[in-house]
Amino acid sequence: MGAAYNEDWTVDVVGRMHRLRITNLALAERSGYSAAYLSTVLNGGKQFESEEAKQRTKDRIIGALSEIEKEIEGTVHDAVSAN
């Protein structure tokens, strides 16, 4: 059995989540995936049936993360503007 490895995009996603304190559960809910599935993907444990399936999953996760980031950054910007 070969060792799983994390692809660059999953490392980037986890880093972005950490920076803004976005939980696995929050990202899972936004992306429409279960927390267990998201964890499997981000930890390099998912074997995709095709490159297209992998790309769809990647796009869905990154899109959901971008939405959450915009909301958080908008909230921070609004709070700073109010002061």
CNS distance restraints for C-alpha pairs under 8 A (distance, minus, plus):
assign (resid   4 and name CA) (resid  44 and name CA) 5.41 0.50 0.50
assign (resid   4 and name CA) (resid  45 and name CA) 5.90 0.50 0.50
assign (resid   5 and name CA) (resid  43 and name CA) 7.55 0.50 0.50
assign (resid   5 and name CA) (resid  44 and name CA) 5.17 0.50 0.50
assign (resid   5 and name CA) (resid  45 and name CA) 7.76 0.50 0.50
assign (resid   6 and name CA) (resid  10 and name CA) 6.21 0.50 0.50
assign (resid   6 and name CA) (resid  11 and name CA) 6.53 0.50 0.50
assign (resid   6 and name CA) (resid  42 and name CA) 7.03 0.50 0.50
assign (resid   6 and name CA) (resid  43 and name CA) 6.09 0.50 0.50
assign (resid   6 and name CA) (resid  44 and name CA) 4.65 0.50 0.50
assign (resid   7 and name CA) (resid  11 and name CA) 6.54 0.50 0.50
assign (resid   7 and name CA) (resid  44 and name CA) 7.07 0.50 0.50
assign (resid   8 and name CA) (resid  12 and name CA) 6.25 0.50 0.50
assign (resid   9 and name CA) (resid  13 and name CA) 6.20 0.50 0.50
assign (resid   9 and name CA) (resid  58 and name CA) 7.82 0.50 0.50
assign (resid  10 and name CA) (resid  14 and name CA) 6.21 0.50 0.50
assign (resid  10 and name CA) (resid  41 and name CA) 7.77 0.50 0.50
assign (resid  10 and name CA) (resid  42 and name CA) 5.22 0.50 0.50
assign (resid  10 and name CA) (resid  43 and name CA) 7.66 0.50 0.50
assign (resid  10 and name CA) (resid  44 and name CA) 7.95 0.50 0.50
assign (resid  11 and name CA) (resid  15 and name CA) 6.16 0.50 0.50
assign (resid  11 and name CA) (resid  42 and name CA) 7.49 0.50 0.50
assign (resid  12 and name CA) (resid  16 and name CA) 6.17 0.50 0.50
assign (resid  13 and name CA) (resid  17 and name CA) 6.13 0.50 0.50
assign (resid  13 and name CA) (resid  42 and name CA) 7.94 0.50 0.50
assign (resid  13 and name CA) (resid  62 and name CA) 7.04 0.50 0.50
assign (resid  13 and name CA) (resid  65 and name CA) 7.60 0.50 0.50
assign (resid  14 and name CA) (resid  18 and name CA) 6.11 0.50 0.50
assign (resid  14 and name CA) (resid  42 and name CA) 7.34 0.50 0.50
assign (resid  15 and name CA) (resid  19 and name CA) 6.14 0.50 0.50
assign (resid  16 and name CA) (resid  20 and name CA) 6.46 0.50 0.50
assign (resid  17 and name CA) (resid  21 and name CA) 5.65 0.50 0.50
assign (resid  17 and name CA) (resid  22 and name CA) 4.67 0.50 0.50
assign (resid  17 and name CA) (resid  23 and name CA) 6.83 0.50 0.50
assign (resid  17 and name CA) (resid  65 and name CA) 7.77 0.50 0.50
assign (resid  18 and name CA) (resid  22 and name CA) 6.34 0.50 0.50
assign (resid  20 and name CA) (resid  69 and name CA) 7.54 0.50 0.50
assign (resid  20 and name CA) (resid  72 and name CA) 7.85 0.50 0.50
assign (resid  22 and name CA) (resid  26 and name CA) 6.53 0.50 0.50
assign (resid  22 and name CA) (resid  27 and name CA) 7.03 0.50 0.50
assign (resid  23 and name CA) (resid  27 and name CA) 6.39 0.50 0.50
assign (resid  24 and name CA) (resid  28 and name CA) 5.98 0.50 0.50
assign (resid  24 and name CA) (resid  35 and name CA) 6.29 0.50 0.50
assign (resid  24 and name CA) (resid  38 and name CA) 7.42 0.50 0.50
assign (resid  24 and name CA) (resid  39 and name CA) 7.27 0.50 0.50
assign (resid  25 and name CA) (resid  29 and name CA) 6.08 0.50 0.50
assign (resid  25 and name CA) (resid  34 and name CA) 7.99 0.50 0.50
assign (resid  25 and name CA) (resid  35 and name CA) 5.48 0.50 0.50
assign (resid  26 and name CA) (resid  30 and name CA) 6.23 0.50 0.50
assign (resid  27 and name CA) (resid  31 and name CA) 6.00 0.50 0.50
assign (resid  27 and name CA) (resid  61 and name CA) 7.56 0.50 0.50
assign (resid  27 and name CA) (resid  64 and name CA) 6.66 0.50 0.50
assign (resid  27 and name CA) (resid  65 and name CA) 6.35 0.50 0.50
assign (resid  27 and name CA) (resid  68 and name CA) 7.83 0.50 0.50
assign (resid  28 and name CA) (resid  32 and name CA) 5.91 0.50 0.50
assign (resid  28 and name CA) (resid  33 and name CA) 5.01 0.50 0.50
assign (resid  28 and name CA) (resid  34 and name CA) 5.57 0.50 0.50
assign (resid  28 and name CA) (resid  35 and name CA) 5.12 0.50 0.50
assign (resid  28 and name CA) (resid  38 and name CA) 6.15 0.50 0.50
assign (resid  29 and name CA) (resid  33 and name CA) 6.44 0.50 0.50
assign (resid  29 and name CA) (resid  34 and name CA) 7.09 0.50 0.50
assign (resid  29 and name CA) (resid  35 and name CA) 7.64 0.50 0.50
assign (resid  30 and name CA) (resid  64 and name CA) 5.62 0.50 0.50
assign (resid  30 and name CA) (resid  65 and name CA) 7.86 0.50 0.50
assign (resid  30 and name CA) (resid  68 and name CA) 7.95 0.50 0.50
assign (resid  31 and name CA) (resid  60 and name CA) 6.13 0.50 0.50
assign (resid  31 and name CA) (resid  61 and name CA) 5.72 0.50 0.50
assign (resid  31 and name CA) (resid  63 and name CA) 7.81 0.50 0.50
assign (resid  31 and name CA) (resid  64 and name CA) 5.15 0.50 0.50
assign (resid  31 and name CA) (resid  65 and name CA) 7.94 0.50 0.50
assign (resid  33 and name CA) (resid  37 and name CA) 6.38 0.50 0.50
assign (resid  33 and name CA) (resid  38 and name CA) 6.28 0.50 0.50
assign (resid  34 and name CA) (resid  38 and name CA) 6.22 0.50 0.50
assign (resid  35 and name CA) (resid  39 and name CA) 6.07 0.50 0.50
assign (resid  36 and name CA) (resid  40 and name CA) 6.22 0.50 0.50
assign (resid  37 and name CA) (resid  41 and name CA) 6.28 0.50 0.50
assign (resid  38 and name CA) (resid  42 and name CA) 6.10 0.50 0.50
assign (resid  39 and name CA) (resid  43 and name CA) 5.91 0.50 0.50
assign (resid  40 and name CA) (resid  44 and name CA) 6.31 0.50 0.50
assign (resid  40 and name CA) (resid  45 and name CA) 4.99 0.50 0.50
assign (resid  40 and name CA) (resid  46 and name CA) 5.72 0.50 0.50
assign (resid  41 and name CA) (resid  45 and name CA) 5.82 0.50 0.50
assign (resid  41 and name CA) (resid  46 and name CA) 5.09 0.50 0.50
assign (resid  48 and name CA) (resid  53 and name CA) 6.33 0.50 0.50
assign (resid  48 and name CA) (resid  54 and name CA) 5.76 0.50 0.50
assign (resid  49 and name CA) (resid  53 and name CA) 6.60 0.50 0.50
assign (resid  49 and name CA) (resid  54 and name CA) 7.83 0.50 0.50
assign (resid  50 and name CA) (resid  54 and name CA) 6.41 0.50 0.50
assign (resid  51 and name CA) (resid  55 and name CA) 6.09 0.50 0.50
assign (resid  52 and name CA) (resid  56 and name CA) 6.16 0.50 0.50
assign (resid  53 and name CA) (resid  57 and name CA) 6.24 0.50 0.50
assign (resid  54 and name CA) (resid  58 and name CA) 6.11 0.50 0.50
assign (resid  55 and name CA) (resid  59 and name CA) 6.02 0.50 0.50
assign (resid  56 and name CA) (resid  60 and name CA) 6.08 0.50 0.50
assign (resid  57 and name CA) (resid  61 and name CA) 6.16 0.50 0.50
assign (resid  58 and name CA) (resid  62 and name CA) 6.06 0.50 0.50
assign (resid  59 and name CA) (resid  63 and name CA) 5.82 0.50 0.50
assign (resid  60 and name CA) (resid  64 and name CA) 6.15 0.50 0.50
assign (resid  61 and name CA) (resid  65 and name CA) 6.16 0.50 0.50
assign (resid  62 and name CA) (resid  66 and name CA) 6.06 0.50 0.50
assign (resid  63 and name CA) (resid  67 and name CA) 6.34 0.50 0.50
assign (resid  64 and name CA) (resid  68 and name CA) 6.42 0.50 0.50
assign (resid  65 and name CA) (resid  69 and name CA) 6.13 0.50 0.50
assign (resid  66 and name CA) (resid  70 and name CA) 6.17 0.50 0.50
assign (resid  67 and name CA) (resid  71 and name CA) 6.37 0.50 0.50
assign (resid  68 and name CA) (resid  72 and name CA) 6.20 0.50 0.50
assign (resid  69 and name CA) (resid  73 and name CA) 5.93 0.50 0.50
assign (resid  70 and name CA) (resid  74 and name CA) 5.82 0.50 0.50
assign (resid  71 and name CA) (resid  75 and name CA) 6.11 0.50 0.50
assign (resid  72 and name CA) (resid  76 and name CA) 6.26 0.50 0.50
assign (resid  73 and name CA) (resid  77 and name CA) 6.04 0.50 0.50
assign (resid  74 and name CA) (resid  78 and name CA) 6.02 0.50 0.50
assign (resid  75 and name CA) (resid  79 and name CA) 6.18 0.50 0.50
assign (resid  76 and name CA) (resid  80 and name CA) 6.22 0.50 0.50
assign (resid  77 and name CA) (resid  81 and name CA) 6.10 0.50 0.50
assign (resid  78 and name CA) (resid  82 and name CA) 6.14 0.50 0.50
assign (resid  79 and name CA) (resid  83 and name CA) 6.72 0.50 0.50
